[in-house]
Amino acid sequence: MQRLLQAENASYTASTSSTSNYRLVESKEHLKSLIVDAPVTLVAFGSAGCRSCRSVEPKIVGLARDNPDILFAKVNTGDEGMAALAEGLGVPSLPYFLLYKGSELVANFTANLRTIDVLRAEISNVKECMEPGCEF
């Protein structure tokens, strides 16, 4: 059973290596640095044990490929210390997303395969307003 869980976790985290703008968050400090360094960051919270997280993951990878100007950061709550990070950021359920423009949180929401268009719409909204001084 332990090997199966490790294999699921490894396959869930491996998807971030398929595109250069999709990064696995390693710590609270790492997440802060990613958000500060990117003009727009989508933080995706999930875990290998979450069926909805695993099913929406290919869509997130596709969105990352389609939006190279946005940084996608994955927080795997199954990794050591990451559940506490999610809790500290007020993540109520999985999968859950935080969208930052610079270091300002501009949207937070949940999405699954049926509601993935919510995620696409939020990305489009923030992309339309990437110019300095643009307000939501």
Phi and psi in degrees as GROMACS dihedral restraints (atoms count N, CA, C in turn):
[ dihedral_restraints ]
;  ai    aj    ak    al  type     phi  dphi    fc
    3     4     5     6     1   -60.3    20    10
    4     5     6     7     1   -41.3    20    10
    6     7     8     9     1   -64.2    20    10
    7     8     9    10     1   -39.2    20    10
    9    10    11    12     1   -62.3    20    10
   10    11    12    13     1   -44.9    20    10
   12    13    14    15     1   -62.8    20    10
   13    14    15    16     1   -41.5    20    10
   15    16    17    18     1   -64.5    20    10
   16    17    18    19     1   -39.3    20    10
   18    19    20    21     1   -66.0    20    10
   19    20    21    22     1   -42.3    20    10
   21    22    23    24     1   -61.4    20    10
   22    23    24    25     1   -45.3    20    10
   24    25    26    27     1   -63.8    20    10
   25    26    27    28     1   -42.4    20    10
   27    28    29    30     1   -63.7    20    10
   28    29    30    31     1   -41.7    20    10
   30    31    32    33     1   -70.4    20    10
   31    32    33    34     1   -33.7    20    10
   33    34    35    36     1   -66.7    20    10
   34    35    36    37     1   -41.4    20    10
   36    37    38    39     1   -80.7    20    10
   37    38    39    40     1   -20.5    20    10
   39    40    41    42     1   -66.7    20    10
   40    41    42    43     1   -25.8    20    10
   42    43    44    45     1   -62.7    20    10
   43    44    45    46     1   -22.4    20    10
   45    46    47    48     1   -69.3    20    10
   46    47    48    49     1   -20.3    20    10
   48    49    50    51     1   -78.9    20    10
   49    50    51    52     1    -8.8    20    10
   51    52    53    54     1   -82.3    20    10
   52    53    54    55     1   -11.1    20    10
   54    55    56    57     1  -144.6    20    10
   55    56    57    58     1   141.3    20    10
   57    58    59    60     1   -71.2    20    10
   58    59    60    61     1   -19.9    20    10
   60    61    62    63     1  -100.1    20    10
   61    62    63    64     1    19.5    20    10
   63    64    65    66     1  -122.1    20    10
   64    65    66    67     1   109.4    20    10
   66    67    68    69     1  -116.3    20    10
   67    68    69    70     1   143.3    20    10
   69    70    71    72     1   -86.3    20    10
   70    71    72    73     1   125.8    20    10
   72    73    74    75     1   -77.0    20    10
   73    74    75    76     1   129.6    20    10
   75    76    77    78     1  -100.3    20    10
   76    77    78    79     1   -22.3    20    10
   78    79    80    81     1  -165.4    20    10
   79    80    81    82     1   171.5    20    10
   81    82    83    84     1   -59.8    20    10
   82    83    84    85     1   -43.7    20    10
   84    85    86    87     1   -64.6    20    10
   85    86    87    88     1   -39.3    20    10
   87    88    89    90     1   -62.5    20    10
   88    89    90    91     1   -44.0    20    10
   90    91    92    93     1   -60.6    20    10
   91    92    93    94     1   -46.1    20    10
   93    94    95    96     1   -57.5    20    10
   94    95    96    97     1   -44.4    20    10
   96    97    98    99     1   -66.3    20    10
   97    98    99   100     1   -37.3    20    10
   99   100   101   102     1   -63.8    20    10
  100   101   102   103     1   -44.2    20    10
  102   103   104   105     1   -65.2    20    10
  103   104   105   106     1   -43.8    20    10
  105   106   107   108     1   -66.2    20    10
  106   107   108   109     1   -36.7    20    10
  108   109   110   111     1   -81.6    20    10
  109   110   111   112     1   -14.9    20    10
  111   112   113   114     1  -109.9    20    10
  112   113   114   115     1   145.0    20    10
  114   115   116   117     1   -67.3    20    10
  115   116   117   118     1   -35.4    20    10
  117   118   119   120     1  -140.2    20    10
  118   119   120   121     1   131.8    20    10
  120   121   122   123     1  -132.4    20    10
  121   122   123   124     1   129.3    20    10
  123   124   125   126     1  -105.7    20    10
  124   125   126   127     1   118.9    20    10
  126   127   128   129     1  -101.0    20    10
  127   128   129   130     1   121.2    20    10
  129   130   131   132     1  -107.2    20    10
  130   131   132   133     1   120.2    20    10
  132   133   134   135     1  -100.7    20    10
  133   134   135   136     1   130.8    20    10
  135   136   137   138     1  -167.9    20    10
  136   137   138   139     1  -175.3    20    10
  138   139   140   141     1  -155.2    20    10
  139   140   141   142     1   159.8    20    10
  141   142   143   144     1   -65.0    20    10
  142   143   144   145     1   -27.2    20    10
  144   145   146   147     1   -80.4    20    10
  145   146   147   148     1    -2.6    20    10
  147   148   149   150     1   -99.3    20    10
  148   149   150   151     1   112.4    20    10
  150   151   152   153     1   -59.9    20    10
  151   152   153   154     1   -43.7    20    10
  153   154   155   156     1   -62.8    20    10
  154   155   156   157     1   -37.8    20    10
  156   157   158   159     1   -62.7    20    10
  157   158   159   160     1   -45.6    20    10
  159   160   161   162     1   -65.5    20    10
  160   161   162   163     1   -36.3    20    10
  162   163   164   165     1   -74.6    20    10
  163   164   165   166     1   -31.3    20    10
  165   166   167   168     1   -85.5    20    10
  166   167   168   169     1   -15.7    20    10
  168   169   170   171     1   -54.0    20    10
  169   170   171   172     1   -46.3    20    10
  171   172   173   174     1   -61.2    20    10
  172   173   174   175     1   -31.5    20    10
  174   175   176   177     1   -68.3    20    10
  175   176   177   178     1   -39.2    20    10
  177   178   179   180     1   -65.0    20    10
  178   179   180   181     1   -43.4    20    10
  180   181   182   183     1   -59.7    20    10
  181   182   183   184     1   -43.3    20    10
  183   184   185   186     1   -62.6    20    10
  184   185   186   187     1   -41.4    20    10
  186   187   188   189     1   -64.0    20    10
  187   188   189   190     1   -38.1    20    10
  189   190   191   192     1   -63.3    20    10
  190   191   192   193     1   -43.1    20    10
  192   193   194   195     1   -64.2    20    10
  193   194   195   196     1   -38.6    20    10
  195   196   197   198     1   -77.4    20    10
  196   197   198   199     1   -15.3    20    10
  198   199   200   201     1  -129.6    20    10
  199   200   201   202     1    69.2    20    10
  201   202   203   204     1   -66.2    20    10
  202   203   204   205     1   -14.7    20    10
  204   205   206   207     1   -85.3    20    10
  205   206   207   208     1    -1.8    20    10
  207   208   209   210     1  -114.8    20    10
  208   209   210   211     1   138.0    20    10
  210   211   212   213     1   -89.4    20    10
  211   212   213   214     1   129.5    20    10
  213   214   215   216     1  -106.7    20    10
  214   215   216   217     1   127.5    20    10
  216   217   218   219     1  -122.8    20    10
  217   218   219   220     1   127.2    20    10
  219   220   221   222     1  -104.6    20    10
  220   221   222   223     1   127.8    20    10
  222   223   224   225     1  -107.4    20    10
  223   224   225   226     1   109.2    20    10
  225   226   227   228     1   -87.6    20    10
  226   227   228   229     1   103.8    20    10
  228   229   230   231     1   -67.5    20    10
  229   230   231   232     1    -8.2    20    10
  231   232   233   234     1   -81.3    20    10
  232   233   234   235     1   -14.4    20    10
  234   235   236   237     1   -80.7    20    10
  235   236   237   238     1   153.1    20    10
  237   238   239   240     1   -56.3    20    10
  238   239   240   241     1   125.7    20    10
  240   241   242   243     1    84.2    20    10
  241   242   243   244     1   -13.3    20    10
  243   244   245   246     1   -78.1    20    10
  244   245   246   247     1   -28.7    20    10
  246   247   248   249     1   -64.6    20    10
  247   248   249   250     1   -39.1    20    10
  249   250   251   252     1   -66.2    20    10
  250   251   252   253     1   -37.8    20    10
  252   253   254   255     1   -61.5    20    10
  253   254   255   256     1   -47.9    20    10
  255   256   257   258     1   -60.2    20    10
  256   257   258   259     1   -44.6    20    10
  258   259   260   261     1   -61.8    20    10
  259   260   261   262     1   -42.7    20    10
  261   262   263   264     1   -63.3    20    10
  262   263   264   265     1   -27.9    20    10
  264   265   266   267     1   -90.8    20    10
  265   266   267   268     1     3.0    20    10
  267   268   269   270     1    77.8    20    10
  268   269   270   271     1    26.6    20    10
  270   271   272   273     1   -72.5    20    10
  271   272   273   274     1   116.2    20    10
  273   274   275   276     1   -85.0    20    10
  274   275   276   277     1   -25.6    20    10
  276   277   278   279     1  -160.8    20    10
  277   278   279   280     1   170.5    20    10
  279   280   281   282     1  -120.2    20    10
  280   281   282   283     1   145.9    20    10
  282   283   284   285     1   -71.4    20    10
  283   284   285   286     1   151.3    20    10
  285   286   287   288     1  -142.7    20    10
  286   287   288   289     1   148.1    20    10
  288   289   290   291     1  -131.7    20    10
  289   290   291   292     1   139.6    20    10
  291   292   293   294     1  -119.8    20    10
  292   293   294   295     1   132.3    20    10
  294   295   296   297     1  -116.5    20    10
  295   296   297   298     1   122.4    20    10
  297   298   299   300     1  -114.1    20    10
  298   299   300   301     1   138.1    20    10
  300   301   302   303     1  -110.5    20    10
  301   302   303   304     1   110.1    20    10
  303   304   305   306     1    64.2    20    10
  304   305   306   307     1  -131.5    20    10
  306   307   308   309     1  -101.4    20    10
  307   308   309   310     1    10.7    20    10
  309   310   311   312     1   -94.9    20    10
  310   311   312   313     1   124.9    20    10
  312   313   314   315     1   -71.8    20    10
  313   314   315   316     1   120.7    20    10
  315   316   317   318     1  -110.0    20    10
  316   317   318   319     1   -17.6    20    10
  318   319   320   321     1  -161.4    20    10
  319   320   321   322     1   148.4    20    10
  321   322   323   324     1  -143.6    20    10
  322   323   324   325     1   136.8    20    10
  324   325   326   327     1  -167.6    20    10
  325   326   327   328     1   167.4    20    10
  327   328   329   330     1  -110.3    20    10
  328   329   330   331     1   155.3    20    10
  330   331   332   333     1  -152.8    20    10
  331   332   333   334     1   149.9    20    10
  333   334   335   336     1  -136.9    20    10
  334   335   336   337     1  -170.5    20    10
  336   337   338   339     1   -59.9    20    10
  337   338   339   340     1   -34.7    20    10
  339   340   341   342     1   -74.3    20    10
  340   341   342   343     1   -26.7    20    10
  342   343   344   345     1  -117.0    20    10
  343   344   345   346     1    22.7    20    10
  345   346   347   348     1   -61.0    20    10
  346   347   348   349     1   -22.6    20    10
  348   349   350   351     1   -64.2    20    10
  349   350   351   352     1   -25.3    20    10
  351   352   353   354     1   -60.4    20    10
  352   353   354   355     1   -45.2    20    10
  354   355   356   357     1   -63.6    20    10
  355   356   357   358     1   -45.8    20    10
  357   358   359   360     1   -60.2    20    10
  358   359   360   361     1   -41.9    20    10
  360   361   362   363     1   -65.3    20    10
  361   362   363   364     1   -42.0    20    10
  363   364   365   366     1   -63.7    20    10
  364   365   366   367     1   -40.5    20    10
  366   367   368   369     1   -64.1    20    10
  367   368   369   370     1   -43.7    20    10
  369   370   371   372     1   -61.2    20    10
  370   371   372   373     1   -43.0    20    10
  372   373   374   375     1   -60.2    20    10
  373   374   375   376     1   -45.8    20    10
  375   376   377   378     1   -71.9    20    10
  376   377   378   379     1   -32.3    20    10
  378   379   380   381     1   -67.7    20    10
  379   380   381   382     1   -33.9    20    10
  381   382   383   384     1   -66.9    20    10
  382   383   384   385     1   -21.3    20    10
  384   385   386   387     1  -118.7    20    10
  385   386   387   388     1    45.4    20    10
  387   388   389   390     1   -90.3    20    10
  388   389   390   391     1    -9.4    20    10
  390   391   392   393     1   -71.7    20    10
  391   392   393   394     1   144.8    20    10
  393   394   395   396     1   -58.0    20    10
  394   395   396   397     1   138.4    20    10
  396   397   398   399     1    87.7    20    10
  397   398   399   400     1    -9.1    20    10
  399   400   401   402     1   -72.0    20    10
  400   401   402   403     1   133.8    20    10
  402   403   404   405     1  -112.4    20    10
  403   404   405   406     1   147.9    20    10
